[in-house]
Amino acid sequence: MLHQHKPREQNGRDAFGRFRAQARSAAIASLSILERNGIDRVYCDLHDDFVVREVNENGFGYIFYQVKTNGKQNHNWTLNELFGLLTQKGKINSQNESNIKNSFLGKMLLHTIMFDNYCNAIVFQTNINNHDDVNSLHFDILSGKFENKFSDILVSKFNQIYSKEVGRDLSEESIKEKLSKIKFETDVQYLKLTDETFESLARDKIYKFSEIDLHYNESKEILIKLLNLIEKKSSGIIHELTIDSIETKAAVSIDDLLSVMSISKDAYDTLAAGGDNQAIKNASIIQRLLTSVGASSLQIEYCSRCKTNWDLWVRNNRHSIPEFDLQSVLIIIQSTLSSIIKNDTYLDINKLRPLVVSAIKNLEAEELLFDLDRDLILGAFWAEIVRIKS
């Protein structure tokens, strides 16, 4: 869909200001990809300041973000600034359609037309607040009442304002549905120029989903890499709009974030493919423990694969193996591993090898080995390690 309509303009892609509010907001939005809750892409400086793609069982949709800051913290956005609406009593009935269309929200409402059902929402995000008149209008729209005199103006003039784009008159119900996609995110702390919320919020998000407890220098390095990524994805005009060109030049994906955070893509892919709901965090734990002892990327991927296979083994056998026996297997794994975990020694395959052999002997002696082999036992160890380290 994004490649099928020409953006209003791409001037912002040529004049991207380093570390500006838009970049911070797009960076925070990009970190939402780590949550694996349906957001899988953030498109930078395309159609709007950035676009978030949501994917679910019904397909995909877009959330369009416009980021505007104001240096006057005591200023509130007015209906005229946001919608091009005149509020003076003598001028309410003589609204200029072009002013409405060229306003911040007027331009954003085009997305509800051009992308129709693929537009999930249009979001105006700012570091200050809205005037009470704006809040009243928005509440009236979201409540579905449409009793506000200004919402009535927007509904009655919608077809006239967007006659070129619509091509035909939309029903009143369709117009109200499109207006209901307007969202506001006001007084956003990390958009404030003198506020340091961005760094702490980004650090918390990274820690929550990757286990990386960042030291100051490491935090700075990752955040700079993240903002540089946003800058790169926001720069340069995309002359030929195709799915591939947009993915390459404008899209931030999980692969980009893994690179920024120095997490092995192979390890992540292995864990995610096995249904690990904490694939990012577990890949990070395994990688950091093994990297600290000089393990190669192949060893990291191998250990991640063993962990995934163990998870699958437990999932497939939890109903066929008696619960008492399965819990006994887990207890033997935990007790065998306890000495090396308690001593907090460095973990590598060579140190785990004798423990794997010992666990197999103990399981065999208790007639609990079933079809477990060395790889699965090693995977069981890593499953227990990431559980402890999480």
N, C-alpha and C positions, 0 to 999 in steps of 0.2 A: 504493500500500500504506500509506504513513504516515498518510494521511487516513482510512483505514478502521477504525482502532482508536483509541479514546480513550486518551490518555496517562495514566499513573498519577496525575500531578499536574502543575500548571503554576505552582506557587508561586514557583519560581525565576525565572519570567519577570516576576514583579512585583517581585522584590527582588534585582535583579542588582547585585552589588558591582563597582564600577568597577575595571578592571584586575586583577581577582582571577585566581587561577591558572587557573580554568576558561576565562577570556577569552584568556589567553596561549596555552593549549593549543589552543583552537578556532582562534585566529589562525594558529598554526603549521600546523595541519591544513589550513586554508583555502589557505595558500600552496602546498600540494601540488597544488592544481588547476593551477598554472602548469606543472607537469611534463608535463601532458597524457598521463599514463600510465594513464588509466582513471578517476581520481577527478574528478567533475564538479560535485559539490555537497557543502556542509557545512551541516547543519541545526542551528541553535543552540537549546539548551535545549528540545528537543522529544523526548519519550520518554526521553531521558537528557541528560547535560550537553551532548553534541553527537553528531550522527550523520553519518558519512561515507558518501556514496553512490559505489559503484563500478559502472562500466559496461563491459561487454565484448561480444563477439559473441554470447554466450548470454543477454544481458539485463542486469539490474542486481541489486545486492544492497547491504545496509547493514552498516556496522560501528558498533556502539554504544559510546560512550566514557563512562565514569564517572571523574571526576577528584577525587581525595581527597588533601589535604595534611595533614601533621602537623608541628607546631612542634618536636617532639622528634626531632632527627635520628638519635638512637641507638635510636629505637623501631622495632620490626619488627611488621608486621601479622600478627596471629595467625589461626588457623583459626576461632576463635570470633568475631573481629571481622569477618572476611571472609565466612564461610559460616554463622555461628551454630552451629558444631559444638563440642560439649563434648569436651575432651581428657583429662580426669581418668579414670583407669582405672575407677573405680567408676561413672562416669556415661556412658561411651561407648555403652553399650547402651540408654540411656534418653534419646535425643535428642528435643528438642522440635521438631516439624515447623514450627510457626509461627515459631520463632526462625530456622530455616534459610531459610524463605520470605522473612522480613523483613530478612535480612542484605543487605549490599551485593551480593554475587554472587547471592544468592537472588532479589533483585529483577531483576537483569540477566538471569538465566536465563529469565525470562518472555518476553524478546524472542525466544529460540530457539523458543518455543512459538507466540507470537502471529504472528511473521513467518516462522516455519518455514524453508523453503529460501531465503527472501529475506534471512535473517540470516546474514551471512558470518562474523561474529565479535562477541564482546563483550569489551571491553578495560577492565581496571581500571588506571588510570594514577595514579602517585603520586610524591611527592618523596622517599620513604624506601624501605626494602626490606621483603621478606617474611620471616617466620620460616621456619626450615628445614623445619618440618612442612608449611607451605604449598607450598614448593618441591618437596618430596617428593610431595605429593598431585598437584600440577600435572604433574610429570614422569611420574607413573604414568598420568595421564589421557592426556597427549599421546603416550605410548609405545604406548597401546592395550592395556596389560597389565591395568589395573584390579585390581591385587592389593593396593593400599593399603586398610587397614581403613576409612579415611574415604571413599575413592572408592566402596567397597562400600556404605557407608551412603547416599551420595547416589544411587546407582543403585537400591538397594532401596526407598528411600523417595520417589523422584521422583514416581511416579504419585499417591501419597498426598498429597504436599506440594502438587502442582499439579492436584489432582482437579477443581477448579472450572474451571480454564482448559483443561485437556486434554480433558475430557468423556468420554474413554475411555482405557483403559490403553495406554500406548505400549510397544512391544517393547523389550527390553533393548538391542538394537542401536541403535534410534532414540534411546534415552536417552543412551547412550554417545556417539553422534554429536553430540548437543546439548551435552553436557558438554565435548566436545573443542573447542568454539568459544570456550572461556574463554582469554583472553590476559592477560598482565600486562606492564605497562611500568613498571618500578620505577626509583628513584633518578634520575628525570628532572630534569636540571639546571635547565631553564628554569621549573620549577615551584617552585624554592626561592625563598623570599621575599627573601633577601639576595643572590641571584645575578643577574648581568647577562647571562647566556647568551642569554636571550630576544632581546634587541636584536641581538646579534651574529649569532645564528642566523637571525633574520628578515631581517637585512640581507644575509647571504650568500645566502639563498634568492632574494631579490629580484634580487640582482646576477647570480646564476647563470642565471636565466631571463629577465632583461629587459635585461642589459647596463648597468643603472643603477648606476654607481659613486657611491654616495651620500655627500655631504658630511654633516657632523654635523647641521646644522640641517635639511637635506632628509630625512635618515634619521628624525629625530625627528618631522617633519611627517607622513611616510608611515605610520610606526608608530602615531602617535596616530590618524590617519584609519582605519587598519586596526582598531585596538581600538575606536574609536567605532562602526565598522560592526558589529563583533561585539556590542557593547552594544545597538545598535539592533535587531539581528536576534534578540536574546535577551530583549527587553523587551515587556511587554504580553501579556495572555492572548489566545489565538486562540479566539474564541468559536465560530466555525463552521469546522470542519476540512474544507477542500477542497484540491485540488491548487493552485489559484490562491492561496488565502490562505496556505498554507504557503510557497509560492515567494516571495510578497511579504513576509511577516513574519518568516520564519525561515531562508530559504535564502541562502547565500553562493555566488555563481556566478562564472564568469570575467568577466562583465560588471561585477560589483561590484569585482573586483580591478583591472580595467583602469581603472576610475574612480578608485580609491584611488591608483593609480600614475600617473594622468594620461596614459594611453596611449590613442590614438585607437581607438575600437571599430571604426569603419569601416575603418581601415587594417589592424587585426588581422583582421577578418572577411575582408577581401580576400585577405590573405596566407594565412590558414588555409584558405580555400576552394580556394586553388590548390595545396594540399598542402604548404605550407611547414612543415616540422617545427620550425622555430624562429620561428614567427610572432610570438610575443610579443617576443622579443629583436629581431628585424628591424624590427618595427613601432616599437619603442622607439628604435632607432638612427635610422631615417628621420625619425621625428617630432622627435627632439631636435636633429638637425642642421638640419632645416628651420625648426623653431620658433625656433632661435637667430637666424635671419635674418628673422623675422617672417612666415613662410609661413602661409597660411590652412589650415584643416582640409581644404578641397577640394583644395588643392595636395598636401597630405600623402597624402590618399586616392588622388589621381591617380598620384603617384610610386610608391605601394605597388602600385597596379594594374599599372603598367608593369613593375615588378619581377616580379610574379606571372606576367604574360604572357610575359616573357622566360624564366622558369623553365620554363613549360609548353612554350615553343618549343624549348628545349634538350632537354627530356624527349622531345618528340615527334620530334625530328630526329637524336638521337644515333646511331640505327641506320641512318638513310637517308642521312645526310651522312657522307662519309669522315672518319675520326677525324683525319687530318692537316689537312683543311680546317676542321673544327670547332675544333681547337686553334689554328689560325692566326687564326680569327675572335676567339677569346678573347685571344690575344696582342695583336692590334690594339686591342681594347677596353682592355686593361690599359695598353698603352703610350700610348694617347691620353689616358687618365685620369691617368697617373702624375704629370704636372707639377702639376696642381691638388692631388693628394693629398700629394705631397712638400712642397709649400709650406704644407700644412695650412691653406689659406684657407677662408673660409666657403663653404658649398655652397648654391646655390639654382638654380632652373631657368634663369635668365638666364645664369649662369656655365657651366652645363652645355650650353646650347644650341649655342654654336659648336663645342664638342667633339663633339657629336652629328653636326653637319654634317661636321666633319673626318673622323670615323670612317666615315661613309657613303661619302665620297669615296675614302678609302683602301681600304675593302672592295670598292667598285665597281671600282677600278683593279686589284685583285688577283682580280677575278671571284669574290668571296666574299660578295657582298651577299645572294644567294639571295632570299628574300621578306621580308627584314628592312626595317622602316620606322623612322621617328624614334622612335615610342613604344617599340618593342622595343629599340632601341639605348639609349634613356634607361633602360629597365629593366635592360639589361645593365650600365650604369654603376652603378645602385643595387645590383645584385647584387654587384658587385665592391667597392663601398664598404662594404656591411655585412659582407662577408667580411674585409676589412682591419680594420674597427672591432671585430669580434667578438673 
